[in-house]
Amino acid sequence: MGREDRDDESFDDESDDPKLDDDSSDSLFQTEADVTCPYCGEAVQITLDPDGGEEQEYVQDCEVCCRPWTVHVTYDDEGAADVSVDMTE
């Protein structure tokens, strides 16, 4: 049965759903940040997850020296992120 033979207007296939093509909500939020490792001093780019909420705190290892940081992320109303990293105690 082809799409034109269907009587209803429902979407049976995800590729037909126009909402899935709308990336506008994700594009409003910053998804990367440049930080400096508090241990080795190297500049590192990290990926941010806007779906984690307006305020986030998590541990991530430095990709240069492998020591753990505590990452603090706060998103403002426009989607810009304030990001800081501290030594993990």
N, C-alpha and C positions, 0 to 999 in steps of 0.2 A: 504494500500500500504506500503510495507516494504521499508526500506532504500535501499536495493539492487535493488528494482524495479524503483528507481528514475533515470531519464536520466541526470539531472543536478547535479552539484557538490555544489550547494548553501547549506547554513546551515539554516534550518527552525527552529531548536531547539537550544536554547542557550547552552545546555549541550554538543552539538556537536562542538561548536566553540572553537578551541584550544587556541585562544587569551585569553579566560576567565580563563584558568588554569595557566596563566603566571603571578605570583605574583612578579616577579623579580624587577619591578620598585618600588613597595612599600617597598621591603626589603632593598633598598639602603638608605632609610631615617629613621632617629631616630624617634620613635613613643612614647617614654616615657622619662620622666625626673624626677629626684629627686630634689625638691626645699625645701626651708625652709620658713615657713610663717613669714612675716615681723611683724606680730602682736603677735602671741602666741609662735613663735619659734619652732613649731613642724615640723619635716621632713615629707613631703608629696610627694607621687609619682603622677604625672599628666600625662595624655595622650595628645600627640601632634598630630596635623593633618597636614601631609606634603602637602596635597592638598590645604591648605590655602595660600600657596605662600612662597617665600623665606624669606620674612620679615612679621611678624605678631605681632599684639598687640590687646589684648582683656582682658575683665574682667572675672575673675573666683573667686568663693567663696572658702575659706579654708574649707576643709571637717572636720576640728577639731573645729575651733572657729567660722566658718561661716562668717567671715569678708571678704570683697572683696579685691582682689589683681588686679593689672594690670600686666598681663603676657606679656613679650617680648620674641619673638622667632625669631632667625635668623638662616637659614640653610646655610652651606657652600657648596662648589662644590662637596664634597664627601657625603653629606647627613647628616653630624653631626650637631646637633642643639646646639646653644648657647642660654640658657634659663635663664631669670632672672625674679623675681617677686618684685614688689614694692607696698607700701601702695597706695590704691586708694584714691585720694583726693576728 
